[in-house]
Amino acid sequence: MPFIFQNTPKENIVITVLIAPTGILFVFFEEMVLAFQLVFFTYIWIALIPNACAASNIKMTHQRCSSSVKQTCKQETRMKKDDSTKVWPQKYEQLLHIEDNDFAMRPGFGGSPVPVGIDVHVESIDSISETNMDFTMTFYLRHYWKDERLSFPSAVNKSMTFDHRLIQKIWVPDIFFVHSKRSFIHDTTMENIMLRVHPDGNILLSLRITVSAMCFMDFSRFPLDTQNCSLELESYAYNEDDLMLYWKHGNKSLNTEEHISLSQFFIEEFSASSGLAFYSSTGWYNRLFINFVLRRHIFFFVLQTYFPAILMVMLSWVSFWIDRRAVPARVSLGITTVLTMSTIITAVGASMPQVSYLKAVDVYLWVSSLFVFLSVIEYAAVNYLTTAEERKQFKKTGKISRMYNIDAVQAMAFDGCFHDADIDMDQTSLSLNSEDFVRRKSICSPSTDSSRITRRKSLGGHVGRIILENNHVIDTYSRVLFPIVYILFNLFYWGVYV
């Protein structure tokens, strides 16, 4: 601040003027030094203190990072993947001009229909169910069409291949399977979808699909039948004015694996065809057909159905050779064969759909059951007529004729011995009282080994003679008639159905 002199003379005025600015400058210089010191220490504080703190925390930070290094690496890897996922679709979207076009509309909207070529490679026919009347097939379905909106300039790459993620952003044909019950696109390990785009806009879309579809089967000739099944492909939304389906390579558009085989069928033919389908509310649609012809293996049913039925019929003929007085033997044999045939018919019917018409196997089994049943009826008739003739003869003469001499045969049925000592073919009558039966039974008791051996030697000839002499005429004719008629039936059956 300036010095003030009172009563100052003129010569002192200069000193006053000089001293006043010097004080001001001195004060100003002092303030500048203080400001510089303040700025300098502030800079030191800002620059050096954070570095010192960072250096002091290096060890702690290193320990913390080492304990969580694995989690940090995983997060960084995930972030990199997310970044790459966000980057590459944007690049390809820009290259294919996806954002510049409305892919909700079909290519060439308002003009001619879009031609979409189809070809199929059948991988397997998994199953065929007669009960549900359907089949399951796995195949590769390929679509070919052109969309100029996806064309791109390229001098090096002939095409670009994408997975299922791009399909959601562009137009693709909406093919579905007519009369299908279940279908799905395989998704292991990723969805089995491939999209290939060429520079000129030609597109290939390939899918791996498993479809279960209906097959309208005719079982009138089962199990000697041949089934014609087909899988039908059609656009769901676009009729023939908007989309035209066709086989890409004609008849060669349908290919199959060489090793395809089924347990019950031969695959005789695979063919491709096309046609039109009309719906009253939406119009005409192009439809493609995958046709295949299946011929059933017959050997399984011969072993499981036909051969057992033939054995049961032949077994029922044995009763014609058993004596007509052996009632338990002939009745039990007939009942057994009838029940066995019923079991075979039930087993075959359980594995078949309940159709309202006769199948070929039903004809054979029911005719075989008829032969078995007639063999039982035949013995019932023989037994009844034999009893009626004996009663009539007894009422007429009071005696039993020697042609109905069955006493020895009855005794053999009871005690298991052939009574050759009591057979006298020249006698005119024969008493059947209990005393005679007891006497014959005592004679049958073996006294020595030699008499038993003698009776066994003569048993065969005498039993045959007794059976023939006591045989009824119906049994005689049945032994010849039943086999001949059954053989004729088999010739007619196999001639018609095979």
C-alpha positions as CSV (number, residue, x, y, z in Angstrom):
1,M,0.0,0.0,0.0
2,P,1.3,3.5,-0.7
3,F,3.1,5.6,1.9
4,I,1.6,8.9,2.8
5,F,3.8,11.8,3.9
6,Q,2.4,14.9,5.3
7,N,4.0,18.2,5.0
8,T,6.3,16.7,2.4
9,P,8.4,19.0,0.4
10,K,8.6,18.9,-3.4
11,E,11.9,17.0,-3.6
12,N,10.4,14.2,-1.7
13,I,7.6,13.7,-4.3
14,V,9.8,11.6,-6.5
15,I,10.8,9.3,-3.7
16,T,7.1,8.8,-2.8
17,V,6.2,7.9,-6.4
18,L,9.1,5.4,-6.7
19,I,8.5,3.7,-3.4
20,A,4.8,3.2,-4.0
21,P,5.0,1.0,-7.2
22,T,7.9,-1.0,-5.7
23,G,5.8,-2.1,-2.8
24,I,2.9,-3.1,-5.0
25,L,5.2,-5.2,-7.2
26,F,6.7,-6.8,-4.1
27,V,3.4,-7.8,-2.8
28,F,2.3,-9.1,-6.2
29,F,5.4,-11.2,-6.5
30,E,4.9,-12.7,-3.1
31,E,1.4,-13.8,-4.0
32,M,2.6,-15.3,-7.3
33,V,5.1,-17.5,-5.4
34,L,2.4,-18.8,-3.1
35,A,0.1,-19.6,-6.0
36,F,2.9,-21.4,-7.8
37,Q,3.7,-23.5,-4.7
38,L,0.0,-24.4,-4.3
39,V,-0.2,-25.5,-8.0
40,F,3.0,-27.5,-7.6
41,F,1.9,-29.4,-4.5
42,T,-1.5,-30.1,-6.1
43,Y,0.1,-31.6,-9.2
44,I,2.3,-33.8,-6.9
45,W,-0.8,-35.0,-5.1
46,I,-2.8,-35.8,-8.2
47,A,0.1,-37.5,-10.1
48,L,1.9,-39.4,-7.5
49,I,-0.6,-40.4,-4.8
50,P,-2.8,-42.6,-7.1
51,N,0.2,-44.4,-8.4
52,A,1.4,-45.1,-4.9
53,C,-2.0,-46.5,-4.0
54,A,-2.1,-48.6,-7.1
55,A,1.3,-50.0,-6.3
56,S,0.3,-50.8,-2.7
57,N,-2.8,-52.7,-4.0
58,I,-1.0,-54.8,-6.6
59,K,-0.6,-57.8,-4.4
60,M,-4.2,-57.7,-3.1
61,T,-5.5,-57.3,-6.6
62,H,-3.3,-60.2,-7.9
63,Q,-4.7,-62.5,-5.2
64,R,-8.2,-61.5,-6.0
65,C,-7.8,-62.1,-9.7
66,S,-6.1,-65.4,-9.2
67,S,-9.0,-66.7,-7.2
68,S,-11.5,-65.8,-9.8
69,V,-9.5,-66.2,-13.0
70,K,-11.6,-69.0,-14.3
71,Q,-14.9,-67.2,-14.0
72,T,-13.4,-64.0,-15.5
73,C,-12.1,-66.0,-18.5
74,K,-15.5,-67.5,-19.0
75,Q,-17.2,-64.2,-18.9
76,E,-14.7,-62.7,-21.4
77,T,-15.1,-65.6,-23.7
78,R,-18.9,-65.3,-23.5
79,M,-18.7,-61.6,-24.2
80,K,-16.5,-62.2,-27.2
81,K,-19.0,-64.7,-28.6
82,D,-21.9,-62.4,-28.0
83,D,-20.0,-59.6,-29.8
84,S,-19.2,-61.9,-32.7
85,T,-22.8,-63.1,-32.9
86,K,-23.9,-59.5,-33.0
87,V,-21.4,-58.6,-35.6
88,W,-21.5,-61.2,-38.3
89,P,-25.3,-61.3,-39.0
90,Q,-25.2,-57.6,-39.4
91,K,-22.5,-58.0,-42.0
92,Y,-24.4,-60.7,-44.0
93,E,-27.6,-58.9,-43.6
94,Q,-26.0,-55.9,-45.3
95,L,-24.5,-58.1,-48.0
96,L,-27.8,-59.8,-48.7
97,H,-29.8,-56.6,-48.4
98,I,-32.2,-58.2,-45.9
99,E,-33.0,-54.9,-44.2
100,D,-33.8,-53.3,-47.6
101,N,-36.6,-55.7,-48.6
102,D,-39.9,-57.0,-47.3
103,F,-39.5,-60.7,-47.1
104,A,-43.1,-61.2,-45.9
105,M,-44.0,-61.2,-49.6
106,R,-43.1,-64.0,-51.9
107,P,-40.5,-63.3,-54.7
108,G,-42.0,-61.6,-57.7
109,F,-45.2,-60.7,-55.9
110,G,-47.9,-59.8,-58.3
111,G,-46.3,-61.7,-61.2
112,S,-46.1,-65.3,-62.2
113,P,-46.0,-68.0,-59.5
114,V,-42.7,-68.9,-57.9
115,P,-41.4,-72.3,-59.2
116,V,-40.2,-74.4,-56.3
117,G,-38.3,-77.6,-57.1
118,I,-38.4,-80.5,-54.7
119,D,-36.2,-83.6,-54.4
120,V,-36.2,-86.2,-51.6
121,H,-33.6,-88.6,-50.3
122,V,-35.3,-91.3,-48.1
123,E,-33.1,-92.4,-45.3
124,S,-35.3,-95.0,-43.7
125,I,-38.8,-96.3,-43.3
126,D,-38.9,-96.8,-39.5
127,S,-42.2,-98.6,-39.0
128,I,-45.5,-99.7,-40.5
129,S,-48.4,-100.2,-38.2
130,E,-51.4,-102.2,-39.4
131,T,-53.4,-101.5,-36.2
132,N,-53.0,-97.7,-36.6
133,M,-52.8,-97.8,-40.4
134,D,-49.9,-95.5,-40.7
135,F,-46.1,-95.5,-41.5
136,T,-43.1,-93.5,-40.2
137,M,-40.4,-92.2,-42.6
138,T,-37.2,-90.3,-42.2
139,F,-35.9,-88.4,-45.2
140,Y,-34.0,-85.3,-46.5
141,L,-36.3,-82.7,-48.0
142,R,-34.7,-80.2,-50.4
143,H,-36.2,-77.0,-51.8
144,Y,-34.9,-75.1,-54.8
145,W,-36.1,-71.6,-55.8
146,K,-34.8,-68.2,-56.8
147,D,-35.1,-64.9,-54.9
148,E,-33.3,-62.1,-56.6
149,R,-33.6,-60.0,-53.5
150,L,-30.9,-62.2,-51.9
151,S,-28.4,-61.9,-54.8
152,F,-25.0,-60.5,-54.0
153,P,-21.8,-59.7,-55.9
154,S,-19.0,-62.2,-55.4
155,A,-16.0,-63.1,-57.6
156,V,-14.6,-65.6,-55.2
157,N,-17.3,-67.4,-53.3
158,K,-19.7,-69.5,-55.4
159,S,-22.3,-69.6,-52.5
160,M,-22.8,-68.8,-48.9
161,T,-24.1,-71.4,-46.4
162,F,-26.2,-70.6,-43.4
163,D,-28.0,-72.5,-40.6
164,H,-31.5,-72.1,-39.2
165,R,-31.0,-68.6,-37.8
166,L,-31.3,-66.9,-41.2
167,I,-34.6,-68.7,-42.2
168,Q,-36.6,-66.5,-39.8
169,K,-35.6,-63.4,-41.7
170,I,-36.3,-64.4,-45.3
171,W,-39.1,-65.9,-47.3
172,V,-39.2,-69.8,-47.6
173,P,-41.8,-72.1,-49.1
174,D,-44.4,-73.3,-46.5
175,I,-44.5,-77.0,-47.4
176,F,-46.6,-79.3,-45.2
177,F,-47.4,-83.1,-45.3
178,V,-51.0,-84.0,-46.1
179,H,-52.6,-86.7,-43.8
180,S,-49.6,-86.5,-41.5
181,K,-50.1,-87.4,-37.8
182,R,-46.8,-86.3,-36.4
183,S,-43.6,-84.7,-37.8
184,F,-40.5,-83.0,-36.5
185,I,-37.2,-81.6,-37.7
186,H,-34.2,-83.2,-36.1
187,D,-32.3,-81.0,-33.7
188,T,-29.2,-82.9,-32.6
189,T,-26.8,-81.3,-32.1
190,M,-28.3,-78.2,-33.8
191,E,-31.4,-78.0,-35.9
192,N,-30.8,-80.0,-39.1
193,I,-31.5,-77.1,-41.5
194,M,-29.1,-75.9,-44.2
195,L,-29.6,-72.8,-46.3
196,R,-27.3,-72.1,-49.3
197,V,-27.5,-68.8,-51.2
198,H,-25.8,-68.3,-54.6
199,P,-24.7,-65.0,-56.0
200,D,-27.5,-65.0,-58.6
201,G,-30.2,-65.5,-56.0
202,N,-30.7,-69.3,-56.4
203,I,-31.5,-70.8,-53.0
204,L,-31.2,-74.4,-51.6
205,L,-33.0,-75.2,-48.4
206,S,-32.4,-78.7,-47.0
207,L,-34.3,-80.2,-43.9
208,R,-34.0,-83.6,-42.2
209,I,-37.5,-84.6,-41.2
210,T,-39.3,-87.6,-39.6
211,V,-43.0,-87.9,-40.6
212,S,-45.7,-90.3,-39.5
213,A,-48.6,-90.3,-42.0
214,M,-51.7,-92.2,-42.8
215,C,-51.7,-95.1,-45.2
216,F,-55.1,-96.4,-46.4
217,M,-54.5,-100.1,-46.3
218,D,-56.7,-102.9,-47.7
219,F,-56.5,-106.1,-45.6
220,S,-58.8,-108.2,-47.8
221,R,-55.8,-110.3,-48.9
222,F,-53.9,-110.2,-45.6
223,P,-51.2,-111.7,-45.0
224,L,-50.8,-112.2,-48.8
225,D,-51.4,-108.5,-49.4
226,T,-49.5,-105.7,-51.2
227,Q,-49.9,-102.2,-49.8
228,N,-49.6,-98.9,-51.7
229,C,-48.7,-96.0,-49.5
230,S,-47.9,-92.4,-50.3
231,L,-46.6,-89.3,-48.6
232,E,-48.1,-86.1,-50.1
233,L,-46.4,-82.6,-50.1
234,E,-48.3,-79.4,-50.6
235,S,-48.0,-75.7,-49.9
236,Y,-50.3,-74.6,-47.1
237,A,-50.9,-70.9,-47.9
238,Y,-49.9,-70.4,-51.6
239,N,-52.2,-71.9,-54.3
240,E,-51.1,-72.4,-57.9
241,D,-51.4,-68.7,-58.6
242,D,-48.6,-67.9,-56.2
243,L,-46.4,-71.1,-56.0
244,M,-45.8,-74.0,-58.4
245,L,-44.4,-77.2,-56.9
246,Y,-42.6,-79.6,-59.2
247,W,-40.0,-82.4,-58.9
248,K,-36.6,-80.9,-59.5
249,H,-35.1,-83.8,-61.5
250,G,-38.3,-85.6,-62.6
251,N,-38.4,-89.3,-61.7
252,K,-34.8,-89.1,-60.4
253,S,-35.9,-86.6,-57.7
254,L,-36.7,-89.5,-55.4
255,N,-33.7,-91.4,-54.0
256,T,-33.4,-94.1,-51.3
257,E,-30.7,-95.7,-49.3
258,E,-29.7,-99.1,-50.6
259,H,-29.9,-100.8,-47.2
260,I,-33.5,-100.0,-46.4
261,S,-35.3,-103.1,-45.2
262,L,-38.4,-103.9,-43.1
263,S,-39.2,-106.9,-40.9
264,Q,-42.5,-107.7,-42.5
265,F,-42.3,-106.1,-46.0
266,F,-40.4,-106.1,-49.2
267,I,-40.1,-102.6,-50.7
268,E,-41.0,-103.3,-54.3
269,E,-41.1,-99.8,-55.8
270,F,-40.4,-96.1,-55.1
271,S,-41.9,-93.5,-57.5
272,A,-42.6,-89.8,-57.7
273,S,-45.7,-88.3,-59.1
274,S,-47.6,-84.9,-59.0
275,G,-51.1,-83.7,-59.2
276,L,-53.6,-81.0,-58.2
277,A,-55.7,-80.7,-55.1
278,F,-58.9,-78.6,-54.9
279,Y,-60.3,-76.8,-51.9
280,S,-63.6,-75.1,-52.2
281,S,-62.6,-72.1,-50.1
282,T,-59.1,-71.5,-51.4
283,G,-58.7,-73.0,-54.8
284,W,-56.3,-75.3,-56.6
285,Y,-52.9,-76.3,-55.1
286,N,-50.0,-78.2,-56.5
287,R,-49.4,-81.5,-54.8
288,L,-46.4,-83.9,-55.0
289,F,-46.6,-87.7,-54.1
290,I,-43.9,-90.0,-52.8
291,N,-45.3,-93.5,-53.7
292,F,-44.0,-96.8,-52.5
293,V,-45.3,-100.4,-52.8
294,L,-44.9,-102.9,-50.0
295,R,-45.3,-106.6,-50.3
296,R,-45.6,-108.6,-47.1
297,H,-43.3,-111.5,-46.1
298,I,-45.4,-114.6,-46.0
299,F,-43.0,-117.0,-44.3
300,F,-43.6,-115.6,-40.8
301,F,-47.3,-116.2,-41.1
302,V,-46.8,-119.7,-42.6
303,L,-44.9,-120.7,-39.4
304,Q,-47.1,-118.9,-36.9
305,T,-50.6,-119.3,-38.4
306,Y,-51.0,-121.6,-41.5
307,F,-48.8,-124.5,-40.4
308,P,-50.4,-124.9,-36.9
309,A,-53.8,-124.7,-38.5
310,I,-52.9,-127.5,-40.9
311,L,-51.6,-129.7,-38.1
312,M,-54.8,-129.2,-36.1
313,V,-56.9,-130.3,-39.0
314,M,-54.8,-133.3,-39.6
315,L,-54.9,-134.2,-35.9
316,S,-58.7,-134.1,-36.0
317,W,-58.6,-136.9,-38.7
318,V,-56.9,-139.3,-36.3
319,S,-60.3,-139.8,-34.6
320,F,-61.6,-141.5,-37.8
321,W,-59.1,-144.3,-37.1
322,I,-60.0,-144.8,-33.4
323,D,-62.7,-147.3,-32.5
324,R,-66.1,-145.9,-32.4
325,R,-66.6,-147.3,-28.9
326,A,-63.6,-145.3,-27.5
327,V,-65.8,-142.4,-26.5
328,P,-63.4,-140.6,-24.2
329,A,-60.5,-140.7,-26.7
330,R,-62.4,-139.4,-29.6
331,V,-64.3,-136.7,-27.7
332,S,-61.2,-135.3,-26.0
333,L,-59.3,-135.3,-29.2
334,G,-62.1,-133.3,-31.0
335,I,-62.5,-130.8,-28.2
336,T,-58.7,-130.2,-28.0
337,T,-58.4,-129.4,-31.7
338,V,-61.4,-127.1,-31.6
339,L,-60.0,-125.1,-28.7
340,T,-56.6,-124.9,-30.3
341,M,-58.1,-123.5,-33.5
342,S,-60.0,-120.9,-31.4
343,T,-56.8,-119.8,-29.8
344,I,-55.0,-119.3,-33.1
345,I,-57.9,-117.3,-34.5
346,T,-58.0,-115.1,-31.4
347,A,-54.2,-114.5,-31.5
348,V,-54.3,-113.4,-35.2
349,G,-57.3,-111.1,-34.6
350,A,-55.6,-109.3,-31.6
351,S,-52.8,-108.0,-33.8
352,M,-55.1,-106.7,-36.6
353,P,-57.4,-103.7,-37.0
354,Q,-61.1,-104.4,-36.5
355,V,-62.2,-104.2,-40.1
356,S,-65.7,-105.1,-41.2
357,Y,-64.7,-107.4,-44.0
358,L,-63.1,-110.9,-44.2
359,K,-59.3,-111.2,-44.6
360,A,-57.6,-114.0,-46.4
361,V,-56.2,-115.4,-43.2
362,D,-59.7,-115.3,-41.7
363,V,-61.0,-117.4,-44.6
364,Y,-58.3,-120.0,-44.1
365,L,-58.6,-120.2,-40.3
366,W,-62.4,-120.4,-40.3
367,V,-62.5,-123.1,-43.0
368,S,-59.9,-125.1,-41.0
369,S,-62.0,-124.6,-37.9
370,L,-65.0,-125.9,-39.8
371,F,-63.1,-129.1,-40.7
372,V,-62.1,-129.6,-37.1
373,F,-65.7,-129.0,-36.0
374,L,-67.1,-131.4,-38.6
375,S,-64.8,-134.1,-37.3
376,V,-66.4,-133.8,-33.9
377,I,-69.9,-133.8,-35.4
378,E,-68.9,-136.8,-37.5
379,Y,-68.2,-138.9,-34.4
380,A,-71.4,-137.7,-32.8
381,A,-73.3,-139.0,-35.8
382,V,-71.4,-142.3,-35.8
383,N,-72.0,-142.8,-32.1
384,Y,-75.7,-142.0,-32.4
385,L,-76.3,-144.2,-35.5
386,T,-74.4,-147.1,-33.9
387,T,-76.5,-146.9,-30.7
388,A,-79.7,-146.7,-32.8
389,E,-78.9,-149.7,-34.9
390,E,-78.0,-151.8,-31.8
391,R,-81.2,-151.0,-30.1
392,K,-83.2,-151.7,-33.3
393,Q,-81.4,-155.1,-33.7
394,F,-81.9,-155.9,-30.0
395,K,-85.7,-155.2,-30.2
396,K,-86.0,-157.2,-33.3
397,T,-84.2,-160.5,-32.3
398,G,-83.5,-160.0,-28.7
399,K,-79.8,-160.6,-29.4
400,I,-76.9,-158.6,-30.6
401,S,-75.5,-159.5,-34.0
402,R,-71.9,-160.6,-34.2
403,M,-71.2,-157.6,-36.4
404,Y,-71.8,-155.5,-33.4
405,N,-69.7,-157.7,-31.1
406,I,-67.9,-155.1,-29.1
407,D,-67.5,-156.8,-25.8
408,A,-63.8,-157.4,-26.2
409,V,-63.2,-153.9,-27.3
410,Q,-65.1,-152.5,-24.3
411,A,-63.2,-154.6,-22.0
412,M,-59.9,-153.5,-23.6
413,A,-61.0,-149.9,-23.0
414,F,-61.5,-150.5,-19.3
415,D,-58.5,-152.7,-18.4
416,G,-56.0,-152.1,-21.2
417,C,-55.8,-155.8,-22.3
418,F,-56.9,-157.5,-25.5
419,H,-59.2,-160.4,-24.8
420,D,-58.4,-162.9,-27.5
421,A,-59.5,-165.9,-25.3
422,D,-63.1,-164.7,-25.3
423,I,-63.5,-163.8,-29.0
424,D,-65.5,-166.3,-30.9
425,M,-66.6,-164.9,-34.2
426,D,-68.7,-167.9,-35.0
427,Q,-71.0,-167.6,-32.0
428,T,-74.4,-166.2,-32.7
429,S,-75.1,-164.2,-29.6
430,L,-73.2,-162.8,-26.7
431,S,-74.2,-162.1,-23.1
432,L,-73.1,-158.8,-21.5
433,N,-73.9,-159.6,-17.8
434,S,-71.5,-158.8,-15.0
435,E,-70.5,-162.4,-14.4
436,D,-69.0,-162.6,-18.0
437,F,-67.2,-159.4,-17.5
438,V,-65.6,-160.6,-14.2
439,R,-64.7,-163.9,-15.9
440,R,-63.0,-162.1,-18.8
441,K,-61.2,-159.8,-16.4
442,S,-59.8,-162.8,-14.5
443,I,-58.6,-164.4,-17.7
444,C,-56.9,-161.1,-18.7
445,S,-54.8,-161.2,-15.6
446,P,-51.4,-162.5,-16.6
447,S,-50.3,-165.8,-15.0
448,T,-47.0,-166.1,-16.7
449,D,-44.6,-164.0,-18.8
450,S,-45.0,-166.3,-21.8
451,S,-48.8,-165.9,-22.0
452,R,-48.3,-162.1,-21.9
453,I,-45.8,-162.2,-24.7
454,T,-48.2,-164.3,-26.8
455,R,-51.0,-161.9,-26.3
456,R,-48.9,-158.9,-27.2
457,K,-47.9,-160.6,-30.5
458,S,-51.4,-161.2,-31.5
459,L,-52.7,-157.8,-30.2
460,G,-51.8,-155.9,-33.4
461,G,-53.6,-158.1,-35.8
462,H,-56.7,-158.7,-33.7
463,V,-57.2,-155.0,-32.8
464,G,-57.0,-154.0,-36.5
465,R,-59.5,-156.8,-37.4
466,I,-61.9,-155.8,-34.6
467,I,-61.7,-152.1,-35.5
468,L,-62.3,-152.8,-39.2
469,E,-65.2,-155.2,-38.4
470,N,-66.8,-152.8,-35.9
471,N,-66.1,-149.7,-38.0
472,H,-69.0,-147.6,-39.1
473,V,-69.5,-146.7,-42.8
474,I,-69.3,-143.0,-42.0
475,D,-65.8,-143.4,-40.5
476,T,-64.7,-145.3,-43.6
477,Y,-65.8,-142.5,-46.0
478,S,-64.5,-139.7,-43.7
479,R,-61.0,-141.1,-43.8
480,V,-60.9,-140.4,-47.5
481,L,-63.4,-137.6,-48.0
482,F,-62.0,-135.1,-45.4
483,P,-58.4,-135.1,-46.7
484,I,-59.4,-134.8,-50.3
485,V,-61.7,-131.9,-49.7
486,Y,-59.1,-130.1,-47.5
487,I,-56.5,-130.5,-50.2
488,L,-58.8,-129.1,-52.8
489,F,-59.6,-126.2,-50.6
490,N,-55.8,-125.4,-50.2
491,L,-55.3,-125.6,-53.9
492,F,-58.1,-123.2,-54.5
493,Y,-57.1,-120.8,-51.7
494,W,-53.4,-120.5,-52.6
495,G,-54.3,-120.3,-56.3
496,V,-56.7,-117.3,-55.7
497,Y,-54.7,-115.3,-53.2
498,V,-51.1,-116.0,-54.4
